[in-house]
Structure formats: C-alpha cells, structure tokens
Amino acid sequence: MLPDPAAVRTVHSADGAELNVEEYGPAGAPLVVLAHGWTCSTAFWAPVVNRLAADFRVVAYDQRGHGRSPAPATADGYSTDRLADDLEAVLAATVPAGRRAVVAGHSMGGMTIMAAGDRPGVADRTAANLLVNTGPGALVAELAVLPPAVRPGGLRRFLHRQVLRSRLPLGPVTALSRAALKYATMGPATPPDRVAACAQVVHACPAKVRFHWAGVLETLDVQDGLARIAAPTAVVAGSRDRLTPPVHARRIAAALADPRGLLELPGTGHMSPVERPAEVAAEIRRLAALAAAEPPAAPTAPAVPAAPTVPAAAQPMEETA
C-alpha cells in the first residue's frame, strides 16, 4: 500500500494528455521521480516509495493509459516520443528550476528515460538515472517466456508476439492467473503476497491500452537516446527475468556515457521493485548520494543553428590591386 500522498496533481503533456502525478515525502527533500512499466501504475512502486518517503520527495506518475491517467484517444498517442514528452512534462512540473532529481524507470519506464535521452528539458532536471529491468530494443527476439523446447526462432518470435499483443481482457485475479503471472514475470521464490499485489496492478490495465503499448514495445528502438544520456546512470537486472533478460542490461551498461554500476539480482524476475524493493531503494539512495557529492553539470544549452552559408557566386569579390 502506498502512503497518503503529500500532493496529487494533473500534469498536461505536450499533446494535452492528462497524467496523474502523486508526490510523497517532505517538501524540499532530495527529489526522486519514478516511471513505471507496461501494464503497471503508481501502486507498483509502493514497496520502494515506502522505503524512501521518510527522507525523499518521491514523485510517481501513471504512464498514459495506466492507473488514473486517461488512455490516448487515438493511436498517435502511443509512441516512445509521447513517453518522452510525458516524462519531460512531469519533470518540468515537479522539479523546480535549478534542482535535479534521481529518475528511476522500470521496464517501459526505463525505455521512457532512454527515449528522452536527447531532451535538454529532461537532462537539465536529472541528477542521475536508474534503469530497472528494461531494454533498448530487440525485445521480442530476446523474450524467454516460452520454454526452450520451442526451438525455431521464427516460431518463438511469432508466439511471443501473440502473447504480448493479445486483446483479451485478463479478467479477475485467480489462482491460475497468479501462477501464470509469476511464471512470466517473477522469480520462483517470490512470496505469494507480492505475486498477488502485482496481479492486482497488472489486471487493472485495460486490454486496449495493453495492446497498443505492446505494439510500441514490439518495434522498440531507443538506442540513439540511450547513447545520448549524459547523467550518471546505474542499471538493475534480474537473473530470472524472462521479459527483459540480463543481456539487455549488459548492452545498456556498455552504451552509457557515464555508467555507475550494473546490479544483477540473483533469482529475481522482471518485477525487481516488488521482488527486491530494498535493493532497488538502496540503488536510488546510492545514486542520490553520488549526485550530491558531485558538482552540478552546466545546463544543457539548446542547439544554435549554424549561420547560413552564402553561395560562392553571391559572395562579394575582393578588390585587387
């Protein structure tokens, strides 16, 4: 359960989309911004928020279509550019000018951070990043939900797409659906109460929203944004993650301009903030301490367009003696 929020607000993104934003902890404390993953909501972060809210101002928001944030009206509202717009809008609304936050993203939330890697409005308000159980691309090719017995690569990719892009509602949480969710997204030692909590969050995501975002994830490629992230960035992976296996975390760490560690949690699946919240919260605290110990970087200046080039034929000729 999340604590009572200190503030709740609606933030409007660049295209007018409404985003539910909740703030926890004391005003003026060091800032942390949390972006959840596909089919989740702010409630997913509860175990981490409860470990941070005593001495951090924690901002959590519902990605568009999730939780209390309305679904986009058209297909144009589903894209990595829109995710980056949303993060930029949340940071502008919750991080005062001159201050910076540790920004943590889980799964699609981590992809959001990577998609916004070239945004000055994001960089200027980011002290450090934590990318948790996420990947920059080739998600379907690396999925490990189906058993190894399904060997042909083309068949595996086809079946994985069918699983991800199902339009069927998940319906009520049952013992069977909890078992399926645990197999696909969590480590084998995850306690039943944490599986049940995740199931409640995931089943609450509308089937239409789940389907449309699955289409975005299927063709995801945020490699360019990842390479442009300048802030210190750490990575967390689960050794038993079937959705974004640790190979993704290693690729991310290798591509970062300022890598600050890769933590692979043994026996953990895709839901590290729920499975291992103490370790995830500790990584956020570590990054906050690193950021506080380092001098702030200069604000990112917008690109200045080059002066127009005058064609040679139009240039005045120098007088000759």
C-alpha positions in Angstrom: 0.0 0.0 0.0 1.2 3.5 -0.8 1.3 6.0 2.0 -1.1 9.0 1.8 0.3 11.4 -0.8 1.5 14.8 0.2 0.2 16.1 -3.1 -1.7 14.9 -6.2 -1.8 16.8 -9.4 -2.7 16.5 -13.0 0.1 17.4 -15.4 -0.6 18.0 -19.1 1.8 16.6 -21.7 2.8 18.2 -24.9 -0.2 16.9 -26.8 -2.6 17.7 -24.0 -2.7 14.2 -22.4 -3.5 14.2 -18.7 -1.1 12.5 -16.4 -1.9 11.6 -12.8 1.1 12.6 -10.6 1.4 11.8 -6.9 4.1 13.1 -4.5 5.2 11.5 -1.3 7.6 12.7 1.5 8.7 16.0 2.8 8.7 19.1 0.6 12.3 20.4 0.0 13.8 16.9 0.4 16.0 15.4 -2.3 13.9 14.5 -5.3 13.2 11.1 -6.8 10.9 10.6 -9.9 9.6 7.1 -10.6 8.3 5.9 -14.0 6.5 2.5 -14.0 6.4 -0.1 -16.7 3.9 -1.6 -19.2 0.5 -2.6 -17.6 1.5 -1.2 -14.2 0.7 2.1 -12.3 2.0 4.2 -9.4 0.8 1.4 -7.0 3.5 -0.8 -8.4 6.2 1.4 -6.7 4.6 1.1 -3.2 7.4 -1.1 -1.7 10.0 1.4 -3.0 8.1 4.5 -2.1 7.6 3.2 1.5 11.4 2.8 1.8 12.2 6.3 0.6 9.4 8.7 1.6 10.8 9.5 5.1 13.6 11.5 3.6 13.0 12.0 -0.1 10.3 13.8 -2.0 9.2 10.9 -4.2 7.2 11.7 -7.4 5.4 8.8 -9.1 3.2 9.2 -12.2 0.8 7.0 -14.1 2.0 6.5 -17.7 -0.7 7.5 -20.2 -3.5 4.9 -20.2 -2.4 3.4 -16.9 -3.7 3.9 -13.5 -5.5 7.2 -13.2 -4.1 8.7 -16.4 -6.6 8.5 -19.3 -5.9 6.5 -22.4 -4.9 8.3 -25.6 -7.9 9.0 -27.8 -6.1 7.9 -31.0 -3.2 5.6 -32.0 -0.9 8.6 -32.3 -0.9 8.8 -28.5 1.1 5.6 -28.3 4.8 6.1 -29.1 8.2 6.4 -27.4 8.2 10.1 -28.4 5.0 10.5 -26.4 6.5 8.7 -23.4 9.5 11.1 -23.6 7.1 14.1 -23.8 5.3 12.8 -20.6 8.5 12.5 -18.6 9.6 15.9 -19.7 6.3 17.4 -18.6 6.3 15.7 -15.2 9.9 16.8 -14.5 9.0 20.4 -15.5 6.0 20.4 -13.2 7.6 18.7 -10.1 11.3 19.6 -10.2 11.9 23.3 -9.5 14.3 25.2 -11.7 17.9 24.8 -10.5 17.1 21.4 -8.8 17.6 17.9 -10.1 16.1 14.5 -9.4 17.2 10.9 -9.4 14.9 9.4 -12.1 14.2 5.7 -11.9 12.3 3.8 -14.6 11.2 0.2 -14.5 10.7 -1.7 -17.8 8.7 0.7 -20.1 9.7 3.4 -17.6 13.3 2.7 -18.3 12.6 2.9 -22.0 10.9 6.2 -21.4 14.2 7.5 -19.9 16.2 6.2 -22.8 13.7 7.7 -25.3 14.2 11.1 -23.6 18.0 10.8 -23.7 18.4 13.7 -26.1 15.9 16.1 -24.4 17.6 19.1 -22.8 14.4 19.7 -20.7 15.0 16.2 -19.2 18.8 16.4 -18.8 18.6 19.8 -17.0 16.4 18.3 -14.3 18.1 14.9 -13.9 20.9 14.3 -11.4 21.1 10.5 -12.1 19.2 7.7 -13.6 18.3 4.1 -12.5 17.2 1.8 -15.3 15.5 -1.3 -13.9 14.5 -4.5 -15.8 14.5 -2.8 -19.2 15.9 -2.9 -22.7 16.6 -0.5 -25.6 15.3 -2.8 -28.4 15.0 -6.3 -29.9 12.6 -7.2 -27.1 10.7 -9.9 -28.9 13.9 -11.5 -30.1 15.2 -11.8 -26.5 12.0 -12.8 -24.8 12.3 -16.0 -22.7 8.6 -16.6 -21.7 8.2 -19.7 -23.9 10.1 -22.8 -22.9 13.3 -23.7 -24.7 11.5 -26.6 -26.3 10.1 -24.2 -28.8 13.3 -24.0 -30.7 12.7 -22.5 -34.1 13.5 -18.8 -33.7 10.8 -17.6 -36.1 8.1 -19.6 -34.3 9.2 -18.3 -30.9 9.1 -14.7 -32.1 5.6 -15.3 -33.7 4.2 -16.9 -30.5 5.8 -14.2 -28.3 4.1 -11.5 -30.4 0.7 -13.3 -29.9 1.2 -13.4 -26.2 2.2 -9.7 -25.9 -0.4 -8.3 -28.3 -3.4 -10.2 -27.0 -6.6 -8.1 -27.0 -8.3 -10.3 -24.4 -9.1 -8.8 -21.0 -7.2 -10.5 -18.2 -10.4 -10.8 -16.1 -10.5 -11.3 -12.3 -7.4 -12.4 -10.5 -7.5 -16.2 -9.9 -5.0 -18.8 -8.6 -4.3 -19.8 -12.3 -3.7 -16.2 -13.4 -1.4 -15.6 -10.4 0.6 -18.6 -11.3 0.9 -17.6 -14.9 1.9 -14.0 -13.9 4.5 -15.4 -11.5 6.0 -17.7 -14.2 6.2 -15.0 -16.8 7.3 -12.0 -14.7 8.7 -13.0 -11.3 11.3 -15.2 -9.7 10.4 -18.6 -8.3 11.0 -17.6 -4.7 8.7 -14.5 -4.8 6.3 -14.6 -1.8 2.6 -15.2 -2.6 1.5 -11.8 -1.2 3.9 -10.0 -3.7 2.6 -12.0 -6.6 -1.0 -11.2 -5.6 -0.2 -7.5 -5.3 1.4 -7.4 -8.8 -1.6 -9.3 -10.2 -4.0 -6.7 -8.9 -2.0 -3.9 -10.6 -1.5 -5.7 -13.9 -5.1 -7.0 -14.2 -6.3 -3.4 -13.7 -4.7 -2.3 -17.0 -7.3 -2.0 -19.8 -6.9 -4.6 -22.6 -6.9 -1.9 -25.2 -4.1 0.0 -23.5 -2.1 -3.1 -23.0 -2.5 -4.0 -26.7 -1.4 -0.6 -28.1 1.6 -0.3 -25.8 2.6 -3.9 -26.7 2.7 -2.7 -30.4 5.1 0.0 -29.4 7.3 -2.4 -27.5 7.4 -4.9 -30.3 9.2 -2.4 -32.6 11.1 -0.5 -29.8 14.4 1.1 -30.7 15.7 3.7 -28.2 19.4 3.0 -28.8 20.1 6.6 -30.1 18.5 8.1 -27.0 20.4 5.7 -24.7 23.7 6.8 -26.2 22.8 10.5 -25.5 22.1 10.1 -21.8 24.7 12.2 -20.1 23.7 11.8 -16.4 25.3 9.2 -14.2 23.2 6.0 -14.8 23.1 2.7 -13.0 21.3 -0.5 -14.2 19.4 -3.2 -12.3 18.6 -6.6 -13.8 17.0 -9.8 -12.6 18.8 -13.1 -13.3 15.5 -14.8 -13.9 13.9 -12.0 -15.9 12.0 -13.6 -18.9 10.7 -10.3 -20.4 14.0 -8.3 -20.4 16.7 -10.8 -19.8 20.1 -9.6 -18.4 21.6 -9.4 -21.9 19.7 -6.1 -22.2 21.2 -4.7 -19.0 24.7 -5.5 -20.2 24.0 -3.8 -23.6 22.7 -0.7 -21.8 25.7 -0.5 -19.4 28.1 -0.8 -22.4 26.4 2.0 -24.2 26.1 4.5 -21.4 28.3 7.6 -21.4 28.6 7.6 -17.6 27.8 4.1 -16.3 27.6 3.8 -12.5 27.2 0.1 -12.0 25.2 -2.9 -13.1 23.4 -4.8 -10.3 22.1 -8.3 -11.2 19.8 -9.7 -8.6 20.0 -13.5 -8.4 16.8 -15.4 -8.6 14.8 -12.3 -9.4 12.4 -11.9 -12.3 11.1 -8.8 -14.2 9.5 -7.2 -11.2 12.5 -6.2 -9.1 10.9 -3.1 -7.4 8.3 -5.6 -5.9 10.5 -8.7 -5.6 13.6 -6.9 -4.2 12.5 -3.4 -3.2 15.2 -2.9 -0.5 17.9 -3.3 -3.2 16.2 -1.0 -5.6 15.7 1.6 -3.0 19.3 1.3 -1.9 20.4 1.9 -5.5 18.3 5.1 -5.7 19.9 6.2 -2.4 23.4 5.4 -3.7 22.8 7.5 -6.8 21.3 10.4 -4.8 24.5 10.4 -2.6 26.7 10.3 -5.7 24.8 13.2 -7.3 25.0 15.2 -4.1 28.8 14.7 -3.9 29.4 15.9 -7.4 29.2 19.5 -8.7 26.1 20.0 -10.8 26.7 20.0 -14.5 26.1 23.1 -16.6 22.6 23.4 -18.0 22.2 21.9 -21.4 22.1 24.7 -24.0 19.7 24.4 -26.9 21.4 23.8 -30.2 22.3 27.0 -32.0 21.6 26.8 -35.8 24.6 27.4 -37.9 24.9 30.7 -39.8 23.6 30.4 -43.4 26.2 29.8 -46.0 26.4 32.3 -48.8 26.8 30.6 -52.1 30.2 31.3 -53.7 28.7 33.0 -56.7 26.9 35.5 -54.4 29.9 36.5 -52.3 31.4 39.9 -53.0 34.7 39.8 -54.8 37.7 41.3 -53.1 39.3 44.2 -54.9 42.6 43.5 -56.4 45.5 45.9 -56.6 
